[in-house]
Amino acid sequence: MPTEPAQQQRLAKQQLETEALLGVDFIPVNTTGKVDEEGPVILTASETGSNDCQKAPLLASLKAKVEAEFPLCPTLAEATQPVFGEGDPEARLMFIGEAPGAEEDRTGRPFVGAAGKKLGQMIESMGLQREDVYIANILKARPPDNRTPTSEEIEASAPYLVEQIRIIQPAAIVTLGSPSTKFVLKTKEGITRLRGRWASWIDDDLHIPVMPTFHPAYLLRNYTKETRNQVWSDLQKVMELLGLK
């Protein structure tokens, strides 16, 4: 149990990260409204049959398979290396984006460019560190010129993301932007309609709450009070679900 000064220090740091995300002039939002009719249902590791001690080796094995089959799709042949994903194999929170960019292709790590820095601020505003969560994209290789992934590329890469979710079995998923939200929720609805509303990733008996929100890159392009508060509202709902507030 942290001491009171330690708690105050953590809360002060979290407030600074919140201001970095939202700007010092952000407008507080009300998140007391109900989520769905009965709220999202979380299955525990024991209920899903998850075995935490097996998650790291299972992810390592899956990563090796991605590396062996890289680039997974002929149209992704210009990519220099796979970008599998990274984070805590036992993470309670998973962030899912669309595809790696140039910086991710160079480093082999997801979300390390400007959008990655903004995602880091989002994570820290929740009182977490990047290493506390798991971050992945649908595509495991960069599309040429950062273009929108084709259906063929998504079809080739998606099974690996699905297996990542099955292995990690997070308590909640945050989808970043329209493509990842459409894929995870199997919907044609856009992000502006879906953000801020709880949905579920369903795989047999495994149901994981999903909170769609704007992609950090969109937030950088449209850094307004409205978008900042919308994202913060979405994150607060996730924090409430995970007991972080």
Backbone hydrogen bonds, N-H to C=O, Kabsch-Sander energy under -0.5 kcal/mol:
donor,donor_aa,acceptor,acceptor_aa,energy
7,Q,3,T,-2.6
8,Q,4,E,-2.6
9,Q,5,P,-2.4
10,R,6,A,-2.4
11,L,7,Q,-2.7
12,A,8,Q,-2.4
13,K,9,Q,-2.3
14,Q,10,R,-2.5
15,Q,11,L,-2.2
16,L,12,A,-1.9
17,E,13,K,-2.2
18,T,14,Q,-2.2
19,E,15,Q,-2.3
20,A,16,L,-2.0
21,L,17,E,-2.0
22,L,18,T,-3.1
23,G,19,E,-2.8
26,F,23,G,-1.5
31,T,29,V,-0.6
36,D,34,K,-0.6
39,G,35,V,-1.1
43,L,207,H,-0.6
48,T,44,T,-1.8
49,G,45,A,-1.0
50,S,45,A,-2.1
52,D,50,S,-0.5
54,Q,51,N,-2.0
55,K,51,N,-0.6
55,K,52,D,-1.3
56,A,52,D,-0.6
58,L,54,Q,-2.0
59,L,55,K,-2.6
60,A,56,A,-2.4
61,S,57,P,-2.3
62,L,58,L,-2.1
63,K,59,L,-2.7
64,A,60,A,-2.1
65,K,61,S,-1.6
66,V,62,L,-2.2
67,E,63,K,-2.5
68,A,64,A,-2.1
69,E,65,K,-1.9
70,F,66,V,-0.7
72,L,69,E,-2.2
73,C,71,P,-0.6
76,L,73,C,-2.2
77,A,74,P,-1.5
79,A,76,L,-1.8
83,V,140,K,-2.8
84,F,82,P,-0.5
86,E,135,I,-2.1
88,D,133,V,-1.8
91,A,88,D,-2.2
94,M,172,A,-1.9
95,F,134,Y,-2.8
96,I,174,V,-2.4
97,G,136,A,-2.5
105,D,101,G,-2.4
106,R,102,A,-1.9
107,T,103,E,-2.0
108,G,104,E,-2.8
109,R,104,E,-0.5
117,K,113,G,-2.1
118,K,114,A,-2.0
119,L,115,A,-2.4
120,G,116,G,-2.3
121,Q,117,K,-1.8
122,M,118,K,-2.1
123,I,119,L,-2.6
124,E,120,G,-2.5
125,S,121,Q,-2.0
126,M,122,M,-0.6
126,M,123,I,-1.0
127,G,124,E,-1.7
128,L,123,I,-1.6
132,D,129,Q,-2.0
133,V,129,Q,-0.5
133,V,130,R,-1.3
134,Y,93,L,-1.9
135,I,86,E,-3.0
136,A,95,F,-2.2
138,I,97,G,-1.3
139,L,98,E,-2.3
146,N,143,P,-1.9
147,R,144,P,-1.9
154,I,150,T,-2.4
155,E,151,S,-2.4
156,A,152,E,-1.8
157,S,153,E,-1.9
158,A,154,I,-3.1
160,Y,157,S,-1.5
161,L,157,S,-1.0
162,V,158,A,-2.6
163,E,159,P,-1.9
164,Q,160,Y,-2.0
165,I,161,L,-2.4
166,R,162,V,-2.3
167,I,163,E,-2.3
168,I,164,Q,-2.8
169,Q,165,I,-2.9
171,A,92,R,-0.8
172,A,92,R,-1.6
173,I,209,P,-2.4
174,V,94,M,-3.0
175,T,173,I,-0.5
175,T,211,M,-1.0
176,L,96,I,-3.0
177,G,175,T,-0.8
177,G,213,T,-2.8
181,T,177,G,-1.5
182,K,178,S,-3.0
183,F,179,P,-2.1
184,V,180,S,-2.8
185,L,181,T,-2.4
186,K,182,K,-0.7
186,K,183,F,-0.5
187,T,182,K,-1.7
193,R,190,G,-0.7
194,L,190,G,-1.5
195,R,191,I,-2.8
196,G,212,P,-2.0
197,R,194,L,-1.7
199,A,210,V,-2.2
201,W,208,I,-2.9
202,I,200,S,-0.6
203,D,201,W,-0.5
203,D,206,L,-2.6
206,L,203,D,-2.5
207,H,205,D,-0.7
208,I,201,W,-2.4
210,V,199,A,-2.8
211,M,173,I,-2.9
213,T,175,T,-2.4
218,Y,215,H,-0.6
219,L,215,H,-2.0
220,L,216,P,-2.1
221,R,217,A,-1.7
222,N,218,Y,-2.1
223,Y,220,L,-0.5
224,T,222,N,-2.0
228,R,224,T,-2.5
229,N,225,K,-2.4
230,Q,226,E,-2.1
231,V,227,T,-2.4
232,W,228,R,-2.4
233,S,229,N,-2.2
234,D,230,Q,-2.1
235,L,231,V,-2.6
236,Q,232,W,-2.3
237,K,233,S,-1.6
238,V,234,D,-1.5
239,M,235,L,-2.7
240,E,236,Q,-2.4
241,L,237,K,-2.0
242,L,238,V,-2.3
243,G,239,M,-0.6
243,G,240,E,-0.8
244,L,239,M,-3.4
245,K,239,M,-0.5
